[in-house]
Amino acid sequence: MAKYYRLHDGPTNSESTSGKLSSIDYRAELNEQQYVAVTTPERVSLVIAGAGAGKTRVLTYRVAWLLDDGISPSQILLLTFTNKAAREMLDRVRNLVPVDLLSLWGGTFHAIGSRLLRRHAENLGFSRSFTILDGDDRKALIRHALANLKLDKIKRKQFPKAEVLSSIFSYADNTLRPLDETIELKYPYHYEHLSEISWVKDEYNRLKKESNAMDFDDLLMKSVELLDNNAFLRDLYRRKFRYILVDEYQDTNAIQERMIEALCGDGSHMMVVGDDSQSIYSWRGADVKHILEFSNRYPEAVTYKIETNYRSVPEILNFSNAAIAGNHNRIEKNLQSVRPSGNMKPAIVALNTSRLEARFVGQRIAELLEEGIEASEIAVLYRAHSHSMDVQMELTGRGIPFRVTSGIRFFEQAHIKDVLSFMRFASNGRDELAFRRIVGFLPGIGPVTSDKLWNQWQQYAEEAGNMGRLSMGTSYSVPTKARRNWDQLVVTMDELTPIDGIVPLPSAMIESIMEAMYDDFMKASYDDYEQRKMDVGQLVAFASQYESVEDFLELVSLLGNTDTEENNVPLTGKVTLSTIHQAKGLEWEVVFLIGLCDGMFPHALSVDSIDSENALEEERRLFYVGVTRAKDQLYLTYPRLAYSSYSSPLILPPSRFLEECPAELLEEWRVD
């Protein structure tokens, strides 16, 4: 049975100043819940720190408390998920306690793994000077392994490329899943290639060993292998690290959990800190069960809950508590705000279309800026990057500077630019860049062949006044191995090219491009094929607002080039546009959470997944993370209708996450 300490519960250590290195008054500088967790004498402890409750403060003061208690820095191991987090915590400790921390091991799991392997690589058949492969190096070596496979031409076209193989191998390693299970679960459309993929993985591992090189996943895999297979080294490091602290424990994957277990012996003191309600990274291997089942694995563990929130006004926090309540698999907690009432409940705003939704967001942001809110204190958050298109267009039109932190701007993504290149070339036969881009991803066609094809097309097109169809050239210099792909491209471009005054609609053009050839290319080329396919679906919906391909492409071009207009605007003067995943750990005075309808949020891939129950619980946690980013004002918006190239609009139901929350916690805004 897990033990829980809440306010005024738990041990009441008397805080003596004798022998202390610092002058910290722990009771004065920490609230009661934080103090009890920081000063715990328990050997194993789980700290559940809710959103905005001071998780970093707990870890920082825990290290300071240990040092004040006479623990040597060399006996402390601090595991984090980013180097920045480790640096910030150790810098804070240095400001609290006058101690040299050089002997304290603090950093990411990968950094600690690298440090172990640099000392003991010979035990695994590597030298200590092994090379660490970055992402590009890793893909280059996988390409080398792939070349050794010698696939036939037809199979090579369908076979996953190095980027996809890299993701398959990484997911399998980080989750400790067999390769066949990984492919069946995450990449079922590549299962027919299982035996060949397995061969490539073995060959890739052989090439790494031959090159005395390890990739980032090896830093964890080989560290665990080292400790598992060498009892002397395992006991050595277990005796060394008497105190182990783990940050963001809810985000640990299987190999990271094995690394913690390998380093934590019977005499170790371990504290893990996290929030099960903010576990949102299962797509990269994180397993929320690690934190939910911690007390089952460590029956002696004591759980401390830190529920005092310093970030949000009570109205937002009450809604946040209700938002996560629908999850069955969670550790019960109830966040309480220390802030006074903000006199405004979260606003729910339904608009007829995504364009009108964006118009509302743009208008409200303009009003907030006039009221004196800094642009840097406003964020627009969404479930998927593609949901931001209309907002980007609206803010651009209003001249409101913004920055996109959810990756590159939507229209600058490779797969979107590929699809747009088909449309650009169909609209303008002189567009050489578009031509070279669409032939560039055809297997068997390189720069030299591309030059020849362009010159031949120029000759044919000039005779037809640059408005002819690609098929009118009958003697293109195409290599035999590329002939089938080229012929398919010609047919596709002919379908897109205007003839007899009939011009395909932009949305219909995109659907034709996908169906004819680009969907197969995405499947083989990208590890996140399903998401990119949905991006293109959003592009179809966006394009359905336009009848002219020229008008559509002109607007896209303007949206893709707004960065240059903002060069003189300081970062602090920009509204933030971000996916919720990218926004975790951040906060703003005002947050707009958009696209809150079923299929968009929760995401359709989660609703329709094999493990839909767990997938929906993670979607609900993601929603919770989104709403808890807001300090003062929260706006929840969604469109009622969606349009495609077909005539009938699709009615969009509001997100089930909105429906689950008591109506009295929200105020409904009606917008003309």
PyMOL commands that set and color helices and strands:
alter all, ss='L'
color gray80, all
select helices_A, chain A and resi 26-29+32-38+55-68+73-75+83-96+109-124+135-149+153-158+162-175+179-186+188-210+216-229+231-240+249-251+254-263+276-278+282-284+289-292+294-297+314-324+354-370+375-377+385-398+410-412+414-427+432-440+447-463+470-472+480-496+506-525+529-543+549-560+563-566+571-573+580-583+604-607+612-627+656-660+663-665
alter helices_A, ss='H'
color red, helices_A
select strands_A, chain A and resi 3-5+44-49+76-80+105-108+131-132+213-214+243-246+269-274+302-306+308-309+336-337+347-351+378-382+402-404+575-579+588-593+630-639+641-642+650-651+667-669
alter strands_A, ss='S'
color yellow, strands_A
deselect
rebuild
show_as cartoon
